[in-house]
Amino acid sequence: MVLSYFDSQNQATVTRYVISIPEAKLWATIDMIRAQGHHQWQHYWQVAPQLKVLNNGQQLDLGEEFRLATTSDTVSLSQTLWAPRYNQLEHLSRIETEQDFTNFGIQGTVVGRQSDGVQLISITPTQSGSELAVTTSAAWGINVKLNNGDDFLITLQPDNTIVGRKLFWFDGIEAYGTLNVFKRHNGNVVYHEQIL
């Protein structure tokens, strides 16, 4: 699913990609912001009130079953109010992420099962025919590793590469098209879905 909107006050375009991988019980979001100039981006995730959150840096355990991992530079926890019934206020945990960006910002967030040992690793892509890393607005990727030897490589090419080489390399895998998901087992590609 792709959601996009334009913030006319700040002249910013915000896009969210939501990816569900049911077989692995993984849910991923990729959030992008395009806004001229230097900005600080804050992102909030409200956690169900019955789940206790344990902060392990870039990974957070949500209760006994789930784990949230993010590519954000800064992750912190706070308390916020919510009302299960009208005028009955209670507290719940809120995960806050923060990062600086200039002109283009992107963040990946994954929720999976703790028992699967979900780890999120940022990938630095290169353009075909070059060994040089490309900008995140040209190509971006994450690798979601599980402790059973499976990993899911998610690649995104936010800008349409009209001129030049359209193929990018992500962690030794070539990808073409806007959004791809590669399932690998012990380093070998098991299947590939070109979503966009």
PyMOL CGO cylinders between C-alpha atoms (Angstrom):
from pymol import cmd
from pymol.cgo import CYLINDER

trace = [
    CYLINDER, 0.00, 0.00, 0.00, 1.24, 3.50, -0.82, 0.3, 1, 1, 1, 1, 1, 1,
    CYLINDER, 1.24, 3.50, -0.82, -0.03, 6.63, 0.94, 0.3, 1, 1, 1, 1, 1, 1,
    CYLINDER, -0.03, 6.63, 0.94, 1.07, 10.10, -0.09, 0.3, 1, 1, 1, 1, 1, 1,
    CYLINDER, 1.07, 10.10, -0.09, 0.11, 13.66, 0.74, 0.3, 1, 1, 1, 1, 1, 1,
    CYLINDER, 0.11, 13.66, 0.74, 1.34, 17.20, 0.18, 0.3, 1, 1, 1, 1, 1, 1,
    CYLINDER, 1.34, 17.20, 0.18, 1.78, 19.60, 3.11, 0.3, 1, 1, 1, 1, 1, 1,
    CYLINDER, 1.78, 19.60, 3.11, 1.15, 23.00, 1.50, 0.3, 1, 1, 1, 1, 1, 1,
    CYLINDER, 1.15, 23.00, 1.50, 2.19, 24.96, 4.60, 0.3, 1, 1, 1, 1, 1, 1,
    CYLINDER, 2.19, 24.96, 4.60, 5.69, 23.43, 4.69, 0.3, 1, 1, 1, 1, 1, 1,
    CYLINDER, 5.69, 23.43, 4.69, 5.90, 22.64, 0.96, 0.3, 1, 1, 1, 1, 1, 1,
    CYLINDER, 5.90, 22.64, 0.96, 6.61, 19.00, 1.80, 0.3, 1, 1, 1, 1, 1, 1,
    CYLINDER, 6.61, 19.00, 1.80, 5.57, 15.75, 0.14, 0.3, 1, 1, 1, 1, 1, 1,
    CYLINDER, 5.57, 15.75, 0.14, 5.22, 12.79, 2.49, 0.3, 1, 1, 1, 1, 1, 1,
    CYLINDER, 5.22, 12.79, 2.49, 4.97, 9.21, 1.20, 0.3, 1, 1, 1, 1, 1, 1,
    CYLINDER, 4.97, 9.21, 1.20, 4.53, 5.99, 3.17, 0.3, 1, 1, 1, 1, 1, 1,
    CYLINDER, 4.53, 5.99, 3.17, 4.96, 2.49, 1.76, 0.3, 1, 1, 1, 1, 1, 1,
    CYLINDER, 4.96, 2.49, 1.76, 3.43, -0.32, 3.85, 0.3, 1, 1, 1, 1, 1, 1,
    CYLINDER, 3.43, -0.32, 3.85, 4.64, -3.87, 3.20, 0.3, 1, 1, 1, 1, 1, 1,
    CYLINDER, 4.64, -3.87, 3.20, 3.19, -7.00, 4.80, 0.3, 1, 1, 1, 1, 1, 1,
    CYLINDER, 3.19, -7.00, 4.80, 5.08, -10.31, 4.66, 0.3, 1, 1, 1, 1, 1, 1,
    CYLINDER, 5.08, -10.31, 4.66, 2.53, -12.68, 6.23, 0.3, 1, 1, 1, 1, 1, 1,
    CYLINDER, 2.53, -12.68, 6.23, 4.61, -15.86, 6.01, 0.3, 1, 1, 1, 1, 1, 1,
    CYLINDER, 4.61, -15.86, 6.01, 7.26, -14.29, 8.28, 0.3, 1, 1, 1, 1, 1, 1,
    CYLINDER, 7.26, -14.29, 8.28, 4.77, -12.23, 10.32, 0.3, 1, 1, 1, 1, 1, 1,
    CYLINDER, 4.77, -12.23, 10.32, 6.66, -9.05, 9.35, 0.3, 1, 1, 1, 1, 1, 1,
    CYLINDER, 6.66, -9.05, 9.35, 5.26, -5.60, 8.69, 0.3, 1, 1, 1, 1, 1, 1,
    CYLINDER, 5.26, -5.60, 8.69, 7.46, -2.87, 7.25, 0.3, 1, 1, 1, 1, 1, 1,
    CYLINDER, 7.46, -2.87, 7.25, 6.90, 0.82, 6.60, 0.3, 1, 1, 1, 1, 1, 1,
    CYLINDER, 6.90, 0.82, 6.60, 9.10, 3.12, 4.58, 0.3, 1, 1, 1, 1, 1, 1,
    CYLINDER, 9.10, 3.12, 4.58, 8.47, 6.80, 5.19, 0.3, 1, 1, 1, 1, 1, 1,
    CYLINDER, 8.47, 6.80, 5.19, 9.86, 9.50, 2.88, 0.3, 1, 1, 1, 1, 1, 1,
    CYLINDER, 9.86, 9.50, 2.88, 9.74, 13.28, 3.08, 0.3, 1, 1, 1, 1, 1, 1,
    CYLINDER, 9.74, 13.28, 3.08, 10.73, 15.71, 0.34, 0.3, 1, 1, 1, 1, 1, 1,
    CYLINDER, 10.73, 15.71, 0.34, 11.07, 19.32, 1.53, 0.3, 1, 1, 1, 1, 1, 1,
    CYLINDER, 11.07, 19.32, 1.53, 13.63, 21.88, 0.42, 0.3, 1, 1, 1, 1, 1, 1,
    CYLINDER, 13.63, 21.88, 0.42, 16.14, 22.89, 3.07, 0.3, 1, 1, 1, 1, 1, 1,
    CYLINDER, 16.14, 22.89, 3.07, 17.36, 21.41, 6.32, 0.3, 1, 1, 1, 1, 1, 1,
    CYLINDER, 17.36, 21.41, 6.32, 14.74, 19.84, 8.63, 0.3, 1, 1, 1, 1, 1, 1,
    CYLINDER, 14.74, 19.84, 8.63, 14.35, 17.79, 11.76, 0.3, 1, 1, 1, 1, 1, 1,
    CYLINDER, 14.35, 17.79, 11.76, 11.91, 14.90, 11.39, 0.3, 1, 1, 1, 1, 1, 1,
    CYLINDER, 11.91, 14.90, 11.39, 10.04, 13.43, 14.35, 0.3, 1, 1, 1, 1, 1, 1,
    CYLINDER, 10.04, 13.43, 14.35, 8.03, 10.26, 14.10, 0.3, 1, 1, 1, 1, 1, 1,
    CYLINDER, 8.03, 10.26, 14.10, 5.70, 8.78, 16.73, 0.3, 1, 1, 1, 1, 1, 1,
    CYLINDER, 5.70, 8.78, 16.73, 4.47, 5.22, 17.24, 0.3, 1, 1, 1, 1, 1, 1,
    CYLINDER, 4.47, 5.22, 17.24, 1.73, 4.69, 19.86, 0.3, 1, 1, 1, 1, 1, 1,
    CYLINDER, 1.73, 4.69, 19.86, 2.05, 1.30, 21.56, 0.3, 1, 1, 1, 1, 1, 1,
    CYLINDER, 2.05, 1.30, 21.56, -0.96, -0.65, 22.83, 0.3, 1, 1, 1, 1, 1, 1,
    CYLINDER, -0.96, -0.65, 22.83, -1.40, 0.10, 26.55, 0.3, 1, 1, 1, 1, 1, 1,
    CYLINDER, -1.40, 0.10, 26.55, -1.06, -3.54, 27.61, 0.3, 1, 1, 1, 1, 1, 1,
    CYLINDER, -1.06, -3.54, 27.61, 2.44, -3.83, 26.07, 0.3, 1, 1, 1, 1, 1, 1,
    CYLINDER, 2.44, -3.83, 26.07, 5.52, -2.91, 28.08, 0.3, 1, 1, 1, 1, 1, 1,
    CYLINDER, 5.52, -2.91, 28.08, 8.29, -1.46, 25.88, 0.3, 1, 1, 1, 1, 1, 1,
    CYLINDER, 8.29, -1.46, 25.88, 11.94, -2.35, 26.45, 0.3, 1, 1, 1, 1, 1, 1,
    CYLINDER, 11.94, -2.35, 26.45, 14.42, -0.12, 24.57, 0.3, 1, 1, 1, 1, 1, 1,
    CYLINDER, 14.42, -0.12, 24.57, 17.44, -1.96, 23.13, 0.3, 1, 1, 1, 1, 1, 1,
    CYLINDER, 17.44, -1.96, 23.13, 18.77, 0.94, 21.01, 0.3, 1, 1, 1, 1, 1, 1,
    CYLINDER, 18.77, 0.94, 21.01, 17.53, 0.67, 17.42, 0.3, 1, 1, 1, 1, 1, 1,
    CYLINDER, 17.53, 0.67, 17.42, 15.32, -2.29, 18.44, 0.3, 1, 1, 1, 1, 1, 1,
    CYLINDER, 15.32, -2.29, 18.44, 12.46, -2.17, 20.91, 0.3, 1, 1, 1, 1, 1, 1,
    CYLINDER, 12.46, -2.17, 20.91, 10.70, -5.15, 22.43, 0.3, 1, 1, 1, 1, 1, 1,
    CYLINDER, 10.70, -5.15, 22.43, 6.93, -4.65, 22.56, 0.3, 1, 1, 1, 1, 1, 1,
    CYLINDER, 6.93, -4.65, 22.56, 5.62, -6.87, 25.32, 0.3, 1, 1, 1, 1, 1, 1,
    CYLINDER, 5.62, -6.87, 25.32, 6.66, -10.52, 25.23, 0.3, 1, 1, 1, 1, 1, 1,
    CYLINDER, 6.66, -10.52, 25.23, 5.94, -11.18, 21.57, 0.3, 1, 1, 1, 1, 1, 1,
    CYLINDER, 5.94, -11.18, 21.57, 6.84, -8.34, 19.19, 0.3, 1, 1, 1, 1, 1, 1,
    CYLINDER, 6.84, -8.34, 19.19, 9.91, -6.31, 18.24, 0.3, 1, 1, 1, 1, 1, 1,
    CYLINDER, 9.91, -6.31, 18.24, 10.13, -2.96, 16.46, 0.3, 1, 1, 1, 1, 1, 1,
    CYLINDER, 10.13, -2.96, 16.46, 13.34, -2.03, 14.65, 0.3, 1, 1, 1, 1, 1, 1,
    CYLINDER, 13.34, -2.03, 14.65, 14.06, 1.25, 12.88, 0.3, 1, 1, 1, 1, 1, 1,
    CYLINDER, 14.06, 1.25, 12.88, 16.73, 2.94, 10.76, 0.3, 1, 1, 1, 1, 1, 1,
    CYLINDER, 16.73, 2.94, 10.76, 16.22, 6.24, 12.59, 0.3, 1, 1, 1, 1, 1, 1,
    CYLINDER, 16.22, 6.24, 12.59, 19.22, 8.06, 14.08, 0.3, 1, 1, 1, 1, 1, 1,
    CYLINDER, 19.22, 8.06, 14.08, 17.59, 8.61, 17.49, 0.3, 1, 1, 1, 1, 1, 1,
    CYLINDER, 17.59, 8.61, 17.49, 15.03, 6.44, 19.29, 0.3, 1, 1, 1, 1, 1, 1,
    CYLINDER, 15.03, 6.44, 19.29, 13.45, 7.26, 22.65, 0.3, 1, 1, 1, 1, 1, 1,
    CYLINDER, 13.45, 7.26, 22.65, 10.42, 6.38, 24.77, 0.3, 1, 1, 1, 1, 1, 1,
    CYLINDER, 10.42, 6.38, 24.77, 7.85, 8.67, 26.33, 0.3, 1, 1, 1, 1, 1, 1,
    CYLINDER, 7.85, 8.67, 26.33, 4.43, 8.43, 27.92, 0.3, 1, 1, 1, 1, 1, 1,
    CYLINDER, 4.43, 8.43, 27.92, 1.33, 9.90, 26.33, 0.3, 1, 1, 1, 1, 1, 1,
    CYLINDER, 1.33, 9.90, 26.33, -2.35, 10.01, 27.19, 0.3, 1, 1, 1, 1, 1, 1,
    CYLINDER, -2.35, 10.01, 27.19, -5.17, 8.08, 25.62, 0.3, 1, 1, 1, 1, 1, 1,
    CYLINDER, -5.17, 8.08, 25.62, -8.82, 7.52, 26.50, 0.3, 1, 1, 1, 1, 1, 1,
    CYLINDER, -8.82, 7.52, 26.50, -10.20, 3.96, 26.41, 0.3, 1, 1, 1, 1, 1, 1,
    CYLINDER, -10.20, 3.96, 26.41, -13.56, 5.54, 27.24, 0.3, 1, 1, 1, 1, 1, 1,
    CYLINDER, -13.56, 5.54, 27.24, -14.78, 9.11, 26.99, 0.3, 1, 1, 1, 1, 1, 1,
    CYLINDER, -14.78, 9.11, 26.99, -13.12, 11.29, 29.68, 0.3, 1, 1, 1, 1, 1, 1,
    CYLINDER, -13.12, 11.29, 29.68, -11.20, 8.34, 31.13, 0.3, 1, 1, 1, 1, 1, 1,
    CYLINDER, -11.20, 8.34, 31.13, -7.53, 9.19, 30.58, 0.3, 1, 1, 1, 1, 1, 1,
    CYLINDER, -7.53, 9.19, 30.58, -4.74, 6.63, 30.89, 0.3, 1, 1, 1, 1, 1, 1,
    CYLINDER, -4.74, 6.63, 30.89, -1.07, 6.47, 29.89, 0.3, 1, 1, 1, 1, 1, 1,
    CYLINDER, -1.07, 6.47, 29.89, 0.53, 4.43, 27.16, 0.3, 1, 1, 1, 1, 1, 1,
    CYLINDER, 0.53, 4.43, 27.16, 4.05, 4.20, 25.77, 0.3, 1, 1, 1, 1, 1, 1,
    CYLINDER, 4.05, 4.20, 25.77, 5.04, 6.19, 22.72, 0.3, 1, 1, 1, 1, 1, 1,
    CYLINDER, 5.04, 6.19, 22.72, 8.12, 5.42, 20.63, 0.3, 1, 1, 1, 1, 1, 1,
    CYLINDER, 8.12, 5.42, 20.63, 9.69, 8.58, 19.25, 0.3, 1, 1, 1, 1, 1, 1,
    CYLINDER, 9.69, 8.58, 19.25, 12.25, 8.68, 16.46, 0.3, 1, 1, 1, 1, 1, 1,
    CYLINDER, 12.25, 8.68, 16.46, 14.13, 11.73, 15.28, 0.3, 1, 1, 1, 1, 1, 1,
    CYLINDER, 14.13, 11.73, 15.28, 16.52, 12.50, 12.46, 0.3, 1, 1, 1, 1, 1, 1,
    CYLINDER, 16.52, 12.50, 12.46, 17.84, 15.43, 10.50, 0.3, 1, 1, 1, 1, 1, 1,
    CYLINDER, 17.84, 15.43, 10.50, 17.65, 15.63, 6.72, 0.3, 1, 1, 1, 1, 1, 1,
    CYLINDER, 17.65, 15.63, 6.72, 18.31, 18.07, 3.93, 0.3, 1, 1, 1, 1, 1, 1,
    CYLINDER, 18.31, 18.07, 3.93, 15.84, 18.07, 1.00, 0.3, 1, 1, 1, 1, 1, 1,
    CYLINDER, 15.84, 18.07, 1.00, 15.08, 14.33, 1.28, 0.3, 1, 1, 1, 1, 1, 1,
    CYLINDER, 15.08, 14.33, 1.28, 14.56, 12.07, 4.28, 0.3, 1, 1, 1, 1, 1, 1,
    CYLINDER, 14.56, 12.07, 4.28, 13.77, 8.36, 4.50, 0.3, 1, 1, 1, 1, 1, 1,
    CYLINDER, 13.77, 8.36, 4.50, 13.18, 5.99, 7.39, 0.3, 1, 1, 1, 1, 1, 1,
    CYLINDER, 13.18, 5.99, 7.39, 12.42, 2.28, 7.58, 0.3, 1, 1, 1, 1, 1, 1,
    CYLINDER, 12.42, 2.28, 7.58, 10.53, 0.61, 10.43, 0.3, 1, 1, 1, 1, 1, 1,
    CYLINDER, 10.53, 0.61, 10.43, 9.86, -3.11, 10.83, 0.3, 1, 1, 1, 1, 1, 1,
    CYLINDER, 9.86, -3.11, 10.83, 7.67, -4.98, 13.33, 0.3, 1, 1, 1, 1, 1, 1,
    CYLINDER, 7.67, -4.98, 13.33, 8.13, -8.73, 13.73, 0.3, 1, 1, 1, 1, 1, 1,
    CYLINDER, 8.13, -8.73, 13.73, 8.19, -11.48, 16.34, 0.3, 1, 1, 1, 1, 1, 1,
    CYLINDER, 8.19, -11.48, 16.34, 10.83, -11.33, 19.09, 0.3, 1, 1, 1, 1, 1, 1,
    CYLINDER, 10.83, -11.33, 19.09, 11.31, -15.09, 18.80, 0.3, 1, 1, 1, 1, 1, 1,
    CYLINDER, 11.31, -15.09, 18.80, 12.51, -14.59, 15.20, 0.3, 1, 1, 1, 1, 1, 1,
    CYLINDER, 12.51, -14.59, 15.20, 15.32, -12.28, 16.37, 0.3, 1, 1, 1, 1, 1, 1,
    CYLINDER, 15.32, -12.28, 16.37, 14.36, -9.44, 14.01, 0.3, 1, 1, 1, 1, 1, 1,
    CYLINDER, 14.36, -9.44, 14.01, 17.37, -7.28, 13.05, 0.3, 1, 1, 1, 1, 1, 1,
    CYLINDER, 17.37, -7.28, 13.05, 17.24, -4.32, 10.65, 0.3, 1, 1, 1, 1, 1, 1,
    CYLINDER, 17.24, -4.32, 10.65, 20.34, -3.39, 8.64, 0.3, 1, 1, 1, 1, 1, 1,
    CYLINDER, 20.34, -3.39, 8.64, 20.59, -0.40, 6.29, 0.3, 1, 1, 1, 1, 1, 1,
    CYLINDER, 20.59, -0.40, 6.29, 21.99, -1.22, 2.84, 0.3, 1, 1, 1, 1, 1, 1,
    CYLINDER, 21.99, -1.22, 2.84, 24.14, 1.19, 0.79, 0.3, 1, 1, 1, 1, 1, 1,
    CYLINDER, 24.14, 1.19, 0.79, 23.26, 0.62, -2.90, 0.3, 1, 1, 1, 1, 1, 1,
    CYLINDER, 23.26, 0.62, -2.90, 25.48, 1.28, -5.90, 0.3, 1, 1, 1, 1, 1, 1,
    CYLINDER, 25.48, 1.28, -5.90, 24.47, 2.01, -9.47, 0.3, 1, 1, 1, 1, 1, 1,
    CYLINDER, 24.47, 2.01, -9.47, 25.25, -0.57, -12.12, 0.3, 1, 1, 1, 1, 1, 1,
    CYLINDER, 25.25, -0.57, -12.12, 28.59, 0.10, -13.79, 0.3, 1, 1, 1, 1, 1, 1,
    CYLINDER, 28.59, 0.10, -13.79, 29.90, 2.02, -10.78, 0.3, 1, 1, 1, 1, 1, 1,
    CYLINDER, 29.90, 2.02, -10.78, 31.33, 1.08, -7.41, 0.3, 1, 1, 1, 1, 1, 1,
    CYLINDER, 31.33, 1.08, -7.41, 30.16, 4.38, -5.92, 0.3, 1, 1, 1, 1, 1, 1,
    CYLINDER, 30.16, 4.38, -5.92, 27.30, 4.63, -3.41, 0.3, 1, 1, 1, 1, 1, 1,
    CYLINDER, 27.30, 4.63, -3.41, 24.26, 6.53, -4.65, 0.3, 1, 1, 1, 1, 1, 1,
    CYLINDER, 24.26, 6.53, -4.65, 22.15, 9.09, -2.80, 0.3, 1, 1, 1, 1, 1, 1,
    CYLINDER, 22.15, 9.09, -2.80, 19.20, 7.82, -0.77, 0.3, 1, 1, 1, 1, 1, 1,
    CYLINDER, 19.20, 7.82, -0.77, 16.82, 9.69, -3.07, 0.3, 1, 1, 1, 1, 1, 1,
    CYLINDER, 16.82, 9.69, -3.07, 18.11, 7.57, -5.99, 0.3, 1, 1, 1, 1, 1, 1,
    CYLINDER, 18.11, 7.57, -5.99, 18.12, 4.19, -4.23, 0.3, 1, 1, 1, 1, 1, 1,
    CYLINDER, 18.12, 4.19, -4.23, 17.65, 2.94, -0.68, 0.3, 1, 1, 1, 1, 1, 1,
    CYLINDER, 17.65, 2.94, -0.68, 17.47, -0.47, 0.95, 0.3, 1, 1, 1, 1, 1, 1,
    CYLINDER, 17.47, -0.47, 0.95, 17.14, -2.42, 4.18, 0.3, 1, 1, 1, 1, 1, 1,
    CYLINDER, 17.14, -2.42, 4.18, 17.78, -6.01, 5.12, 0.3, 1, 1, 1, 1, 1, 1,
    CYLINDER, 17.78, -6.01, 5.12, 15.52, -7.64, 7.71, 0.3, 1, 1, 1, 1, 1, 1,
    CYLINDER, 15.52, -7.64, 7.71, 17.43, -10.59, 9.18, 0.3, 1, 1, 1, 1, 1, 1,
    CYLINDER, 17.43, -10.59, 9.18, 15.80, -13.42, 11.11, 0.3, 1, 1, 1, 1, 1, 1,
    CYLINDER, 15.80, -13.42, 11.11, 17.58, -15.98, 13.29, 0.3, 1, 1, 1, 1, 1, 1,
    CYLINDER, 17.58, -15.98, 13.29, 16.41, -18.95, 11.14, 0.3, 1, 1, 1, 1, 1, 1,
    CYLINDER, 16.41, -18.95, 11.14, 18.73, -17.97, 8.25, 0.3, 1, 1, 1, 1, 1, 1,
    CYLINDER, 18.73, -17.97, 8.25, 16.02, -16.07, 6.34, 0.3, 1, 1, 1, 1, 1, 1,
    CYLINDER, 16.02, -16.07, 6.34, 16.34, -12.43, 5.45, 0.3, 1, 1, 1, 1, 1, 1,
    CYLINDER, 16.34, -12.43, 5.45, 14.18, -10.03, 3.49, 0.3, 1, 1, 1, 1, 1, 1,
    CYLINDER, 14.18, -10.03, 3.49, 15.94, -7.45, 1.34, 0.3, 1, 1, 1, 1, 1, 1,
    CYLINDER, 15.94, -7.45, 1.34, 13.62, -4.51, 0.65, 0.3, 1, 1, 1, 1, 1, 1,
    CYLINDER, 13.62, -4.51, 0.65, 14.79, -2.12, -2.07, 0.3, 1, 1, 1, 1, 1, 1,
    CYLINDER, 14.79, -2.12, -2.07, 13.32, 1.23, -3.05, 0.3, 1, 1, 1, 1, 1, 1,
    CYLINDER, 13.32, 1.23, -3.05, 14.14, 3.58, -5.91, 0.3, 1, 1, 1, 1, 1, 1,
    CYLINDER, 14.14, 3.58, -5.91, 12.21, 6.74, -5.00, 0.3, 1, 1, 1, 1, 1, 1,
    CYLINDER, 12.21, 6.74, -5.00, 13.22, 8.70, -8.11, 0.3, 1, 1, 1, 1, 1, 1,
    CYLINDER, 13.22, 8.70, -8.11, 12.42, 7.37, -11.55, 0.3, 1, 1, 1, 1, 1, 1,
    CYLINDER, 12.42, 7.37, -11.55, 15.80, 6.89, -13.23, 0.3, 1, 1, 1, 1, 1, 1,
    CYLINDER, 15.80, 6.89, -13.23, 14.93, 8.06, -16.74, 0.3, 1, 1, 1, 1, 1, 1,
    CYLINDER, 14.93, 8.06, -16.74, 18.44, 8.73, -18.02, 0.3, 1, 1, 1, 1, 1, 1,
    CYLINDER, 18.44, 8.73, -18.02, 21.43, 6.48, -17.42, 0.3, 1, 1, 1, 1, 1, 1,
    CYLINDER, 21.43, 6.48, -17.42, 21.67, 3.08, -15.82, 0.3, 1, 1, 1, 1, 1, 1,
    CYLINDER, 21.67, 3.08, -15.82, 18.43, 2.04, -14.12, 0.3, 1, 1, 1, 1, 1, 1,
    CYLINDER, 18.43, 2.04, -14.12, 19.85, -1.03, -12.39, 0.3, 1, 1, 1, 1, 1, 1,
    CYLINDER, 19.85, -1.03, -12.39, 21.11, -0.79, -8.81, 0.3, 1, 1, 1, 1, 1, 1,
    CYLINDER, 21.11, -0.79, -8.81, 23.00, -3.28, -6.64, 0.3, 1, 1, 1, 1, 1, 1,
    CYLINDER, 23.00, -3.28, -6.64, 21.83, -3.91, -3.07, 0.3, 1, 1, 1, 1, 1, 1,
    CYLINDER, 21.83, -3.91, -3.07, 23.96, -6.23, -0.94, 0.3, 1, 1, 1, 1, 1, 1,
    CYLINDER, 23.96, -6.23, -0.94, 25.07, -8.16, -4.04, 0.3, 1, 1, 1, 1, 1, 1,
    CYLINDER, 25.07, -8.16, -4.04, 21.55, -8.34, -5.52, 0.3, 1, 1, 1, 1, 1, 1,
    CYLINDER, 21.55, -8.34, -5.52, 20.56, -6.40, -8.64, 0.3, 1, 1, 1, 1, 1, 1,
    CYLINDER, 20.56, -6.40, -8.64, 17.21, -4.62, -8.47, 0.3, 1, 1, 1, 1, 1, 1,
    CYLINDER, 17.21, -4.62, -8.47, 15.19, -2.71, -11.02, 0.3, 1, 1, 1, 1, 1, 1,
    CYLINDER, 15.19, -2.71, -11.02, 11.89, -0.93, -10.40, 0.3, 1, 1, 1, 1, 1, 1,
    CYLINDER, 11.89, -0.93, -10.40, 10.49, 1.20, -7.64, 0.3, 1, 1, 1, 1, 1, 1,
    CYLINDER, 10.49, 1.20, -7.64, 9.90, -1.33, -4.83, 0.3, 1, 1, 1, 1, 1, 1,
    CYLINDER, 9.90, -1.33, -4.83, 11.19, -4.90, -4.49, 0.3, 1, 1, 1, 1, 1, 1,
    CYLINDER, 11.19, -4.90, -4.49, 11.22, -7.60, -1.81, 0.3, 1, 1, 1, 1, 1, 1,
    CYLINDER, 11.22, -7.60, -1.81, 13.75, -10.43, -2.03, 0.3, 1, 1, 1, 1, 1, 1,
    CYLINDER, 13.75, -10.43, -2.03, 13.51, -13.38, 0.34, 0.3, 1, 1, 1, 1, 1, 1,
    CYLINDER, 13.51, -13.38, 0.34, 16.84, -15.06, 0.93, 0.3, 1, 1, 1, 1, 1, 1,
    CYLINDER, 16.84, -15.06, 0.93, 17.74, -18.15, 2.93, 0.3, 1, 1, 1, 1, 1, 1,
    CYLINDER, 17.74, -18.15, 2.93, 21.36, -18.44, 4.02, 0.3, 1, 1, 1, 1, 1, 1,
    CYLINDER, 21.36, -18.44, 4.02, 22.29, -15.84, 1.39, 0.3, 1, 1, 1, 1, 1, 1,
    CYLINDER, 22.29, -15.84, 1.39, 20.50, -17.46, -1.57, 0.3, 1, 1, 1, 1, 1, 1,
    CYLINDER, 20.50, -17.46, -1.57, 17.46, -15.76, -3.17, 0.3, 1, 1, 1, 1, 1, 1,
    CYLINDER, 17.46, -15.76, -3.17, 14.37, -17.94, -2.65, 0.3, 1, 1, 1, 1, 1, 1,
    CYLINDER, 14.37, -17.94, -2.65, 11.90, -15.59, -4.27, 0.3, 1, 1, 1, 1, 1, 1,
    CYLINDER, 11.90, -15.59, -4.27, 11.57, -12.03, -5.54, 0.3, 1, 1, 1, 1, 1, 1,
    CYLINDER, 11.57, -12.03, -5.54, 8.49, -9.78, -5.69, 0.3, 1, 1, 1, 1, 1, 1,
    CYLINDER, 8.49, -9.78, -5.69, 8.59, -6.57, -7.70, 0.3, 1, 1, 1, 1, 1, 1,
    CYLINDER, 8.59, -6.57, -7.70, 5.81, -4.64, -5.99, 0.3, 1, 1, 1, 1, 1, 1,
    CYLINDER, 5.81, -4.64, -5.99, 6.08, -1.38, -7.95, 0.3, 1, 1, 1, 1, 1, 1,
]
cmd.load_cgo(trace, "trace")
